[in-house]
Amino acid sequence: MYKQSSQRGSSSRFSSPQRGRFGGRRGFGGGGGAPRRKSFDPSMFVKKASIEPVEAPVVSQNTFQSFNLDQQLERNITSHGYTVTTTIQDQIIPHVLNGKDVIGIANTGTGKTAAFLIPLIQKVFTSQNERVLIVAPTRELAVQIDQELRQLSQGMRIYSAVCIGGMSMYQQQQALRRRPDFVIGTPGRLRDLEARRSLYFSDYNNIVLDEVDQMLDMGFIQDVKYITSILPQPRQSMFFSATLPDNAQMIMRQFLTDPVKVSVKTRDSSTNIDQDVVRMNGKEKIDVLHDLLVQVEFEKVLIFLRTKRGTEKLAETLDQRGIYVETIHGNKSQSQRQRAIEKFKGNRVKVLLATDIASRGLDIHNVTHVINYDLPESYEDYIHRIGRTGRANQKGIALTFI
């Protein structure tokens, strides 16, 4: 258990720093005046990290060279930093190349995006009239998939369009008129574009539903059912999810034909993450947070709050104390959210404040700490939040304020 000493914000593990020049005492709860909601107390999951592989210890049967990919694609894979296949890549890529429908059950951080992008790039590059539709639950994940696609298809004259909310509908319509090889989007915006006859789902004979359980959690079930109901036949379909709730299985049954199932999900919470709680014991959360953030080991910190208003209030207070932060939440435009993420990724800002829109799908390297400033609402939310650290076999620390 994370225990504090008599000095404010200190503990047996983290020393108490001197207050900065903005160190006046200010109360701040981070709740933004929202009604009290059910929350999840992670105290029972306090544990130390033990560096173990995130994936099951399965020996890969293939290398990227054994897939007989185009030479330019192989060069792009190498320059992207991929040297050996992950478990899901090893098992998914051959089936996609052979035209099979696939189900991938995997946590984030297992390499699943490349598992479907690499064979689809190969398919589009070597065949005529192959077009790909990728449906993702969040704007950030859609942008992230597109960034990886561009890196893996560099020099191959493969074009993509990202269709998400918060960005210009007109520009997306213009991009679709160029008939891109890949369209990557969120369910709501894809349906809006289809309603305006800028997008026809029947044009896409390769379909990927990514992070299906999150799409359903976010209320996209009707959109997903609609999209899958009017997709063309024949087609090749790919379905990726961390879990398989009943409504996901229903969509899976109507979406796939004789699929191959690959599962590399081994645990809900990575053993690479050192989980702890920080009990306030009557102290203000902002004071405890401040004293942690000025310590040198807090190099790249993602802080989760429940509300948009609370996120902005905390950002303002930290700025007054001399700690520069960026924020992402639902009231930010997509360009604002993306700029904040890029600054955090590029180490131009060391603290990112976010609501739960950032708890899934974001792949940001070397996040040293995740802090739950506000309690998550459920065990699943907790697992997804802390999963932003301890990635790619690195050690991470997750702290929850109680």
Contacts in CASP RR format, 6 or more apart in sequence:
PFRMAT RR
TARGET T0000
AUTHOR 0000-0000-0000
METHOD contacts of the structure
MODEL  1
MYKQSSQRGSSSRFSSPQRGRFGGRRGFGGGGGAPRRKSFDPSMFVKKAS
IEPVEAPVVSQNTFQSFNLDQQLERNITSHGYTVTTTIQDQIIPHVLNGK
DVIGIANTGTGKTAAFLIPLIQKVFTSQNERVLIVAPTRELAVQIDQELR
QLSQGMRIYSAVCIGGMSMYQQQQALRRRPDFVIGTPGRLRDLEARRSLY
FSDYNNIVLDEVDQMLDMGFIQDVKYITSILPQPRQSMFFSATLPDNAQM
IMRQFLTDPVKVSVKTRDSSTNIDQDVVRMNGKEKIDVLHDLLVQVEFEK
VLIFLRTKRGTEKLAETLDQRGIYVETIHGNKSQSQRQRAIEKFKGNRVK
VLLATDIASRGLDIHNVTHVINYDLPESYEDYIHRIGRTGRANQKGIALT
FI
1 43 0 8 1.000
1 46 0 8 1.000
1 276 0 8 1.000
1 277 0 8 1.000
1 279 0 8 1.000
2 11 0 8 1.000
2 13 0 8 1.000
2 46 0 8 1.000
2 276 0 8 1.000
2 277 0 8 1.000
2 278 0 8 1.000
2 279 0 8 1.000
2 399 0 8 1.000
3 11 0 8 1.000
3 12 0 8 1.000
3 279 0 8 1.000
4 10 0 8 1.000
4 11 0 8 1.000
4 278 0 8 1.000
4 279 0 8 1.000
4 281 0 8 1.000
4 283 0 8 1.000
4 288 0 8 1.000
5 11 0 8 1.000
5 12 0 8 1.000
5 16 0 8 1.000
7 16 0 8 1.000
8 16 0 8 1.000
8 283 0 8 1.000
8 287 0 8 1.000
8 288 0 8 1.000
8 291 0 8 1.000
9 16 0 8 1.000
9 283 0 8 1.000
9 287 0 8 1.000
9 288 0 8 1.000
9 291 0 8 1.000
9 292 0 8 1.000
10 16 0 8 1.000
10 291 0 8 1.000
11 278 0 8 1.000
13 276 0 8 1.000
14 292 0 8 1.000
14 295 0 8 1.000
14 297 0 8 1.000
15 295 0 8 1.000
16 291 0 8 1.000
17 291 0 8 1.000
17 294 0 8 1.000
17 295 0 8 1.000
19 290 0 8 1.000
19 291 0 8 1.000
20 294 0 8 1.000
20 321 0 8 1.000
20 322 0 8 1.000
21 322 0 8 1.000
22 320 0 8 1.000
22 321 0 8 1.000
22 322 0 8 1.000
23 290 0 8 1.000
23 321 0 8 1.000
24 321 0 8 1.000
25 284 0 8 1.000
25 287 0 8 1.000
26 284 0 8 1.000
26 286 0 8 1.000
26 317 0 8 1.000
26 320 0 8 1.000
27 284 0 8 1.000
27 285 0 8 1.000
27 286 0 8 1.000
27 287 0 8 1.000
28 284 0 8 1.000
28 285 0 8 1.000
28 286 0 8 1.000
28 313 0 8 1.000
28 314 0 8 1.000
28 317 0 8 1.000
29 284 0 8 1.000
29 285 0 8 1.000
29 286 0 8 1.000
29 310 0 8 1.000
30 285 0 8 1.000
30 305 0 8 1.000
30 306 0 8 1.000
30 307 0 8 1.000
30 310 0 8 1.000
30 313 0 8 1.000
30 314 0 8 1.000
30 373 0 8 1.000
30 374 0 8 1.000
31 305 0 8 1.000
31 306 0 8 1.000
31 307 0 8 1.000
31 309 0 8 1.000
31 310 0 8 1.000
31 374 0 8 1.000
32 307 0 8 1.000
32 309 0 8 1.000
32 310 0 8 1.000
32 313 0 8 1.000
33 307 0 8 1.000
33 309 0 8 1.000
34 306 0 8 1.000
34 307 0 8 1.000
34 309 0 8 1.000
37 306 0 8 1.000
37 377 0 8 1.000
38 377 0 8 1.000
38 378 0 8 1.000
39 374 0 8 1.000
39 375 0 8 1.000
39 376 0 8 1.000
39 377 0 8 1.000
40 375 0 8 1.000
40 376 0 8 1.000
40 377 0 8 1.000
40 378 0 8 1.000
40 379 0 8 1.000
40 381 0 8 1.000
40 382 0 8 1.000
41 375 0 8 1.000
41 402 0 8 1.000
42 275 0 8 1.000
42 277 0 8 1.000
42 372 0 8 1.000
42 375 0 8 1.000
42 376 0 8 1.000
42 382 0 8 1.000
42 400 0 8 1.000
43 277 0 8 1.000
43 402 0 8 1.000
45 269 0 8 1.000
45 275 0 8 1.000
45 382 0 8 1.000
46 275 0 8 1.000
46 276 0 8 1.000
46 277 0 8 1.000
47 274 0 8 1.000
47 275 0 8 1.000
48 274 0 8 1.000
49 271 0 8 1.000
49 272 0 8 1.000
49 273 0 8 1.000
49 274 0 8 1.000
49 275 0 8 1.000
49 390 0 8 1.000
49 395 0 8 1.000
49 396 0 8 1.000
49 397 0 8 1.000
50 271 0 8 1.000
50 272 0 8 1.000
51 271 0 8 1.000
51 272 0 8 1.000
51 393 0 8 1.000
51 395 0 8 1.000
52 271 0 8 1.000
52 272 0 8 1.000
53 393 0 8 1.000
54 107 0 8 1.000
54 109 0 8 1.000
54 110 0 8 1.000
54 266 0 8 1.000
54 270 0 8 1.000
54 272 0 8 1.000
54 391 0 8 1.000
54 392 0 8 1.000
54 393 0 8 1.000
55 86 0 8 1.000
55 87 0 8 1.000
55 88 0 8 1.000
55 110 0 8 1.000
55 264 0 8 1.000
55 266 0 8 1.000
56 87 0 8 1.000
56 264 0 8 1.000
56 266 0 8 1.000
58 87 0 8 1.000
58 90 0 8 1.000
58 264 0 8 1.000
60 84 0 8 1.000
60 85 0 8 1.000
60 86 0 8 1.000
60 87 0 8 1.000
60 90 0 8 1.000
61 90 0 8 1.000
62 85 0 8 1.000
62 90 0 8 1.000
62 93 0 8 1.000
62 94 0 8 1.000
63 84 0 8 1.000
63 85 0 8 1.000
64 74 0 8 1.000
64 77 0 8 1.000
64 78 0 8 1.000
64 82 0 8 1.000
64 85 0 8 1.000
64 118 0 8 1.000
65 74 0 8 1.000
67 93 0 8 1.000
67 94 0 8 1.000
67 97 0 8 1.000
67 118 0 8 1.000
67 119 0 8 1.000
67 122 0 8 1.000
69 77 0 8 1.000
69 118 0 8 1.000
69 122 0 8 1.000
70 122 0 8 1.000
70 125 0 8 1.000
70 126 0 8 1.000
70 156 0 8 1.000
72 154 0 8 1.000
72 155 0 8 1.000
72 156 0 8 1.000
73 118 0 8 1.000
73 121 0 8 1.000
73 122 0 8 1.000
73 125 0 8 1.000
73 152 0 8 1.000
73 153 0 8 1.000
73 156 0 8 1.000
76 151 0 8 1.000
76 152 0 8 1.000
76 153 0 8 1.000
76 154 0 8 1.000
76 155 0 8 1.000
76 156 0 8 1.000
77 114 0 8 1.000
77 118 0 8 1.000
77 152 0 8 1.000
79 151 0 8 1.000
79 154 0 8 1.000
80 148 0 8 1.000
80 151 0 8 1.000
80 152 0 8 1.000
82 114 0 8 1.000
85 93 0 8 1.000
86 110 0 8 1.000
86 111 0 8 1.000
86 115 0 8 1.000
86 264 0 8 1.000
87 110 0 8 1.000
87 264 0 8 1.000
88 104 0 8 1.000
88 106 0 8 1.000
88 110 0 8 1.000
88 111 0 8 1.000
88 112 0 8 1.000
88 115 0 8 1.000
88 262 0 8 1.000
88 264 0 8 1.000
89 111 0 8 1.000
89 112 0 8 1.000
89 114 0 8 1.000
89 115 0 8 1.000
89 118 0 8 1.000
91 262 0 8 1.000
91 264 0 8 1.000
92 102 0 8 1.000
92 104 0 8 1.000
92 112 0 8 1.000
92 115 0 8 1.000
92 116 0 8 1.000
92 119 0 8 1.000
92 262 0 8 1.000
93 115 0 8 1.000
93 118 0 8 1.000
93 119 0 8 1.000
95 102 0 8 1.000
95 260 0 8 1.000
95 262 0 8 1.000
96 102 0 8 1.000
96 115 0 8 1.000
96 116 0 8 1.000
96 119 0 8 1.000
96 120 0 8 1.000
96 123 0 8 1.000
96 236 0 8 1.000
96 238 0 8 1.000
97 119 0 8 1.000
97 122 0 8 1.000
97 123 0 8 1.000
99 236 0 8 1.000
100 236 0 8 1.000
100 258 0 8 1.000
100 259 0 8 1.000
100 260 0 8 1.000
101 236 0 8 1.000
101 237 0 8 1.000
101 238 0 8 1.000
101 239 0 8 1.000
101 256 0 8 1.000
101 257 0 8 1.000
101 258 0 8 1.000
101 259 0 8 1.000
101 260 0 8 1.000
102 116 0 8 1.000
102 238 0 8 1.000
102 239 0 8 1.000
102 259 0 8 1.000
102 260 0 8 1.000
102 261 0 8 1.000
102 262 0 8 1.000
103 239 0 8 1.000
103 240 0 8 1.000
103 241 0 8 1.000
103 252 0 8 1.000
103 256 0 8 1.000
103 259 0 8 1.000
103 260 0 8 1.000
103 261 0 8 1.000
103 262 0 8 1.000
104 112 0 8 1.000
104 238 0 8 1.000
104 239 0 8 1.000
104 240 0 8 1.000
104 241 0 8 1.000
104 261 0 8 1.000
104 262 0 8 1.000
104 263 0 8 1.000
104 264 0 8 1.000
105 240 0 8 1.000
105 241 0 8 1.000
105 242 0 8 1.000
105 243 0 8 1.000
105 244 0 8 1.000
105 261 0 8 1.000
105 262 0 8 1.000
105 263 0 8 1.000
105 264 0 8 1.000
105 265 0 8 1.000
106 112 0 8 1.000
106 240 0 8 1.000
106 242 0 8 1.000
106 262 0 8 1.000
106 263 0 8 1.000
106 264 0 8 1.000
106 265 0 8 1.000
107 242 0 8 1.000
107 264 0 8 1.000
107 265 0 8 1.000
108 211 0 8 1.000
108 242 0 8 1.000
108 360 0 8 1.000
108 361 0 8 1.000
108 363 0 8 1.000
108 387 0 8 1.000
109 363 0 8 1.000
109 391 0 8 1.000
109 392 0 8 1.000
110 264 0 8 1.000
112 210 0 8 1.000
112 240 0 8 1.000
113 144 0 8 1.000
113 145 0 8 1.000
113 148 0 8 1.000
113 210 0 8 1.000
113 363 0 8 1.000
114 148 0 8 1.000
114 152 0 8 1.000
116 134 0 8 1.000
116 208 0 8 1.000
116 210 0 8 1.000
116 238 0 8 1.000
116 240 0 8 1.000
117 145 0 8 1.000
117 148 0 8 1.000
117 149 0 8 1.000
117 152 0 8 1.000
118 152 0 8 1.000
120 132 0 8 1.000
120 182 0 8 1.000
120 206 0 8 1.000
120 208 0 8 1.000
121 149 0 8 1.000
121 152 0 8 1.000
121 153 0 8 1.000
121 156 0 8 1.000
121 158 0 8 1.000
123 130 0 8 1.000
123 206 0 8 1.000
124 130 0 8 1.000
124 131 0 8 1.000
124 132 0 8 1.000
124 158 0 8 1.000
124 181 0 8 1.000
124 182 0 8 1.000
124 206 0 8 1.000
125 153 0 8 1.000
125 156 0 8 1.000
125 158 0 8 1.000
129 205 0 8 1.000
130 181 0 8 1.000
130 205 0 8 1.000
130 206 0 8 1.000
131 179 0 8 1.000
131 181 0 8 1.000
131 182 0 8 1.000
131 183 0 8 1.000
131 203 0 8 1.000
131 204 0 8 1.000
131 205 0 8 1.000
131 206 0 8 1.000
132 181 0 8 1.000
132 182 0 8 1.000
132 183 0 8 1.000
132 204 0 8 1.000
132 206 0 8 1.000
132 207 0 8 1.000
132 208 0 8 1.000
133 182 0 8 1.000
133 183 0 8 1.000
133 190 0 8 1.000
133 201 0 8 1.000
133 204 0 8 1.000
133 206 0 8 1.000
133 207 0 8 1.000
133 208 0 8 1.000
134 142 0 8 1.000
134 145 0 8 1.000
134 182 0 8 1.000
134 183 0 8 1.000
134 184 0 8 1.000
134 185 0 8 1.000
134 207 0 8 1.000
134 208 0 8 1.000
134 210 0 8 1.000
135 185 0 8 1.000
135 186 0 8 1.000
135 187 0 8 1.000
135 190 0 8 1.000
135 207 0 8 1.000
135 208 0 8 1.000
135 209 0 8 1.000
135 210 0 8 1.000
135 215 0 8 1.000
135 224 0 8 1.000
135 227 0 8 1.000
136 142 0 8 1.000
136 145 0 8 1.000
136 184 0 8 1.000
136 185 0 8 1.000
136 186 0 8 1.000
136 210 0 8 1.000
136 211 0 8 1.000
136 215 0 8 1.000
137 186 0 8 1.000
137 187 0 8 1.000
137 210 0 8 1.000
137 211 0 8 1.000
137 214 0 8 1.000
137 215 0 8 1.000
137 218 0 8 1.000
137 220 0 8 1.000
137 360 0 8 1.000
138 186 0 8 1.000
138 211 0 8 1.000
138 214 0 8 1.000
138 218 0 8 1.000
138 357 0 8 1.000
138 360 0 8 1.000
138 361 0 8 1.000
139 164 0 8 1.000
139 165 0 8 1.000
139 166 0 8 1.000
139 186 0 8 1.000
139 334 0 8 1.000
139 337 0 8 1.000
140 328 0 8 1.000
140 337 0 8 1.000
140 338 0 8 1.000
140 341 0 8 1.000
140 357 0 8 1.000
140 358 0 8 1.000
140 361 0 8 1.000
140 362 0 8 1.000
141 210 0 8 1.000
141 211 0 8 1.000
141 360 0 8 1.000
141 361 0 8 1.000
141 362 0 8 1.000
142 162 0 8 1.000
142 163 0 8 1.000
142 164 0 8 1.000
142 184 0 8 1.000
142 185 0 8 1.000
142 186 0 8 1.000
143 162 0 8 1.000
143 164 0 8 1.000
143 334 0 8 1.000
143 338 0 8 1.000
144 361 0 8 1.000
144 362 0 8 1.000
144 363 0 8 1.000
145 184 0 8 1.000
145 210 0 8 1.000
146 160 0 8 1.000
146 162 0 8 1.000
146 182 0 8 1.000
146 184 0 8 1.000
149 158 0 8 1.000
149 160 0 8 1.000
149 182 0 8 1.000
149 184 0 8 1.000
150 160 0 8 1.000
158 181 0 8 1.000
158 182 0 8 1.000
159 178 0 8 1.000
159 180 0 8 1.000
159 181 0 8 1.000
159 182 0 8 1.000
160 180 0 8 1.000
160 181 0 8 1.000
160 182 0 8 1.000
160 183 0 8 1.000
160 184 0 8 1.000
161 172 0 8 1.000
161 175 0 8 1.000
161 176 0 8 1.000
161 178 0 8 1.000
161 180 0 8 1.000
161 182 0 8 1.000
161 183 0 8 1.000
161 184 0 8 1.000
162 172 0 8 1.000
162 175 0 8 1.000
162 184 0 8 1.000
162 185 0 8 1.000
163 172 0 8 1.000
163 175 0 8 1.000
163 176 0 8 1.000
163 183 0 8 1.000
163 184 0 8 1.000
163 185 0 8 1.000
163 186 0 8 1.000
163 189 0 8 1.000
163 190 0 8 1.000
163 193 0 8 1.000
163 199 0 8 1.000
164 185 0 8 1.000
164 186 0 8 1.000
164 189 0 8 1.000
164 334 0 8 1.000
165 186 0 8 1.000
165 188 0 8 1.000
165 189 0 8 1.000
165 334 0 8 1.000
166 333 0 8 1.000
166 334 0 8 1.000
166 335 0 8 1.000
167 333 0 8 1.000
167 334 0 8 1.000
167 335 0 8 1.000
169 189 0 8 1.000
169 192 0 8 1.000
169 193 0 8 1.000
169 196 0 8 1.000
172 189 0 8 1.000
172 193 0 8 1.000
172 198 0 8 1.000
173 193 0 8 1.000
173 196 0 8 1.000
173 198 0 8 1.000
176 183 0 8 1.000
176 193 0 8 1.000
176 198 0 8 1.000
176 199 0 8 1.000
177 198 0 8 1.000
183 190 0 8 1.000
183 199 0 8 1.000
183 204 0 8 1.000
187 215 0 8 1.000
187 220 0 8 1.000
187 223 0 8 1.000
187 224 0 8 1.000
187 227 0 8 1.000
188 220 0 8 1.000
188 223 0 8 1.000
190 199 0 8 1.000
190 201 0 8 1.000
190 223 0 8 1.000
190 227 0 8 1.000
191 223 0 8 1.000
191 226 0 8 1.000
191 227 0 8 1.000
193 199 0 8 1.000
194 200 0 8 1.000
194 201 0 8 1.000
201 227 0 8 1.000
201 230 0 8 1.000
201 231 0 8 1.000
201 232 0 8 1.000
202 230 0 8 1.000
202 231 0 8 1.000
202 232 0 8 1.000
203 232 0 8 1.000
204 231 0 8 1.000
204 232 0 8 1.000
204 235 0 8 1.000
205 232 0 8 1.000
205 234 0 8 1.000
205 235 0 8 1.000
205 236 0 8 1.000
206 235 0 8 1.000
206 236 0 8 1.000
206 237 0 8 1.000
206 238 0 8 1.000
207 228 0 8 1.000
207 231 0 8 1.000
207 235 0 8 1.000
207 236 0 8 1.000
207 237 0 8 1.000
207 238 0 8 1.000
207 255 0 8 1.000
208 237 0 8 1.000
208 238 0 8 1.000
208 240 0 8 1.000
209 215 0 8 1.000
209 224 0 8 1.000
209 228 0 8 1.000
209 237 0 8 1.000
209 238 0 8 1.000
209 239 0 8 1.000
209 240 0 8 1.000
209 251 0 8 1.000
209 255 0 8 1.000
210 240 0 8 1.000
211 240 0 8 1.000
211 241 0 8 1.000
211 242 0 8 1.000
211 360 0 8 1.000
211 361 0 8 1.000
212 224 0 8 1.000
212 239 0 8 1.000
212 240 0 8 1.000
212 241 0 8 1.000
212 248 0 8 1.000
212 251 0 8 1.000
212 252 0 8 1.000
213 241 0 8 1.000
213 242 0 8 1.000
213 243 0 8 1.000
213 244 0 8 1.000
213 245 0 8 1.000
213 248 0 8 1.000
214 242 0 8 1.000
214 360 0 8 1.000
214 361 0 8 1.000
215 221 0 8 1.000
215 224 0 8 1.000
216 224 0 8 1.000
216 245 0 8 1.000
216 247 0 8 1.000
216 248 0 8 1.000
216 251 0 8 1.000
217 380 0 8 1.000
221 247 0 8 1.000
221 251 0 8 1.000
224 251 0 8 1.000
225 251 0 8 1.000
228 251 0 8 1.000
228 254 0 8 1.000
228 255 0 8 1.000
229 254 0 8 1.000
231 237 0 8 1.000
231 255 0 8 1.000
237 255 0 8 1.000
237 256 0 8 1.000
237 257 0 8 1.000
237 259 0 8 1.000
239 251 0 8 1.000
239 252 0 8 1.000
239 255 0 8 1.000
239 256 0 8 1.000
239 259 0 8 1.000
241 248 0 8 1.000
242 265 0 8 1.000
244 252 0 8 1.000
252 259 0 8 1.000
268 383 0 8 1.000
269 275 0 8 1.000
269 383 0 8 1.000
269 386 0 8 1.000
269 387 0 8 1.000
270 387 0 8 1.000
270 390 0 8 1.000
270 391 0 8 1.000
272 390 0 8 1.000
272 391 0 8 1.000
272 393 0 8 1.000
272 394 0 8 1.000
272 395 0 8 1.000
272 396 0 8 1.000
273 386 0 8 1.000
273 387 0 8 1.000
273 389 0 8 1.000
273 390 0 8 1.000
273 395 0 8 1.000
273 396 0 8 1.000
273 397 0 8 1.000
273 398 0 8 1.000
274 395 0 8 1.000
274 396 0 8 1.000
274 397 0 8 1.000
274 398 0 8 1.000
275 386 0 8 1.000
275 398 0 8 1.000
275 400 0 8 1.000
276 397 0 8 1.000
276 398 0 8 1.000
276 399 0 8 1.000
276 400 0 8 1.000
277 399 0 8 1.000
277 400 0 8 1.000
277 401 0 8 1.000
277 402 0 8 1.000
278 288 0 8 1.000
278 399 0 8 1.000
278 400 0 8 1.000
278 401 0 8 1.000
278 402 0 8 1.000
279 402 0 8 1.000
280 288 0 8 1.000
280 401 0 8 1.000
280 402 0 8 1.000
285 373 0 8 1.000
285 401 0 8 1.000
286 314 0 8 1.000
286 317 0 8 1.000
286 318 0 8 1.000
288 401 0 8 1.000
289 303 0 8 1.000
289 318 0 8 1.000
289 371 0 8 1.000
289 373 0 8 1.000
289 401 0 8 1.000
290 318 0 8 1.000
290 321 0 8 1.000
290 323 0 8 1.000
292 298 0 8 1.000
292 371 0 8 1.000
292 399 0 8 1.000
293 301 0 8 1.000
293 318 0 8 1.000
293 323 0 8 1.000
293 351 0 8 1.000
294 323 0 8 1.000
297 368 0 8 1.000
298 350 0 8 1.000
298 368 0 8 1.000
298 369 0 8 1.000
299 350 0 8 1.000
299 366 0 8 1.000
299 368 0 8 1.000
300 344 0 8 1.000
300 347 0 8 1.000
300 350 0 8 1.000
300 364 0 8 1.000
300 366 0 8 1.000
300 367 0 8 1.000
300 368 0 8 1.000
300 369 0 8 1.000
301 350 0 8 1.000
301 351 0 8 1.000
301 352 0 8 1.000
301 367 0 8 1.000
301 368 0 8 1.000
301 369 0 8 1.000
301 370 0 8 1.000
301 371 0 8 1.000
302 344 0 8 1.000
302 352 0 8 1.000
302 354 0 8 1.000
302 358 0 8 1.000
302 364 0 8 1.000
302 367 0 8 1.000
302 369 0 8 1.000
302 370 0 8 1.000
302 371 0 8 1.000
302 388 0 8 1.000
302 389 0 8 1.000
303 314 0 8 1.000
303 351 0 8 1.000
303 352 0 8 1.000
303 353 0 8 1.000
303 354 0 8 1.000
303 370 0 8 1.000
303 371 0 8 1.000
303 373 0 8 1.000
304 354 0 8 1.000
304 355 0 8 1.000
304 356 0 8 1.000
304 358 0 8 1.000
304 359 0 8 1.000
304 370 0 8 1.000
304 371 0 8 1.000
304 372 0 8 1.000
304 373 0 8 1.000
304 374 0 8 1.000
304 376 0 8 1.000
304 385 0 8 1.000
305 311 0 8 1.000
305 314 0 8 1.000
305 353 0 8 1.000
305 354 0 8 1.000
305 355 0 8 1.000
305 373 0 8 1.000
305 374 0 8 1.000
306 355 0 8 1.000
306 356 0 8 1.000
306 374 0 8 1.000
306 375 0 8 1.000
306 377 0 8 1.000
307 355 0 8 1.000
307 374 0 8 1.000
308 329 0 8 1.000
308 330 0 8 1.000
308 331 0 8 1.000
308 355 0 8 1.000
311 327 0 8 1.000
311 329 0 8 1.000
311 353 0 8 1.000
311 354 0 8 1.000
311 355 0 8 1.000
312 327 0 8 1.000
312 329 0 8 1.000
314 353 0 8 1.000
314 373 0 8 1.000
315 325 0 8 1.000
315 326 0 8 1.000
315 327 0 8 1.000
315 353 0 8 1.000
318 324 0 8 1.000
318 325 0 8 1.000
318 351 0 8 1.000
319 325 0 8 1.000
323 351 0 8 1.000
324 349 0 8 1.000
324 351 0 8 1.000
325 349 0 8 1.000
325 351 0 8 1.000
325 352 0 8 1.000
325 353 0 8 1.000
326 339 0 8 1.000
326 340 0 8 1.000
326 343 0 8 1.000
326 344 0 8 1.000
326 349 0 8 1.000
326 351 0 8 1.000
326 352 0 8 1.000
326 353 0 8 1.000
327 340 0 8 1.000
327 352 0 8 1.000
327 353 0 8 1.000
327 354 0 8 1.000
328 336 0 8 1.000
328 337 0 8 1.000
328 340 0 8 1.000
328 341 0 8 1.000
328 352 0 8 1.000
328 353 0 8 1.000
328 354 0 8 1.000
328 355 0 8 1.000
328 357 0 8 1.000
328 358 0 8 1.000
329 354 0 8 1.000
329 355 0 8 1.000
329 357 0 8 1.000
330 337 0 8 1.000
330 355 0 8 1.000
330 357 0 8 1.000
332 340 0 8 1.000
340 349 0 8 1.000
340 352 0 8 1.000
341 352 0 8 1.000
341 362 0 8 1.000
341 364 0 8 1.000
343 349 0 8 1.000
344 350 0 8 1.000
344 352 0 8 1.000
344 364 0 8 1.000
345 364 0 8 1.000
345 365 0 8 1.000
352 358 0 8 1.000
356 376 0 8 1.000
356 381 0 8 1.000
356 384 0 8 1.000
356 385 0 8 1.000
358 388 0 8 1.000
359 381 0 8 1.000
359 384 0 8 1.000
359 385 0 8 1.000
359 388 0 8 1.000
360 384 0 8 1.000
362 388 0 8 1.000
363 391 0 8 1.000
364 388 0 8 1.000
365 391 0 8 1.000
365 392 0 8 1.000
366 394 0 8 1.000
367 388 0 8 1.000
367 389 0 8 1.000
367 390 0 8 1.000
367 391 0 8 1.000
367 396 0 8 1.000
368 389 0 8 1.000
368 396 0 8 1.000
368 397 0 8 1.000
369 389 0 8 1.000
369 396 0 8 1.000
369 397 0 8 1.000
369 398 0 8 1.000
369 399 0 8 1.000
370 385 0 8 1.000
370 386 0 8 1.000
370 387 0 8 1.000
370 388 0 8 1.000
370 389 0 8 1.000
370 396 0 8 1.000
370 397 0 8 1.000
370 398 0 8 1.000
370 399 0 8 1.000
371 398 0 8 1.000
371 399 0 8 1.000
371 400 0 8 1.000
371 401 0 8 1.000
372 382 0 8 1.000
372 385 0 8 1.000
372 386 0 8 1.000
372 398 0 8 1.000
372 399 0 8 1.000
372 400 0 8 1.000
372 401 0 8 1.000
373 401 0 8 1.000
374 401 0 8 1.000
375 400 0 8 1.000
375 401 0 8 1.000
375 402 0 8 1.000
376 382 0 8 1.000
376 385 0 8 1.000
382 400 0 8 1.000
385 398 0 8 1.000
386 398 0 8 1.000
387 398 0 8 1.000
389 396 0 8 1.000
389 397 0 8 1.000
389 398 0 8 1.000
390 396 0 8 1.000
END
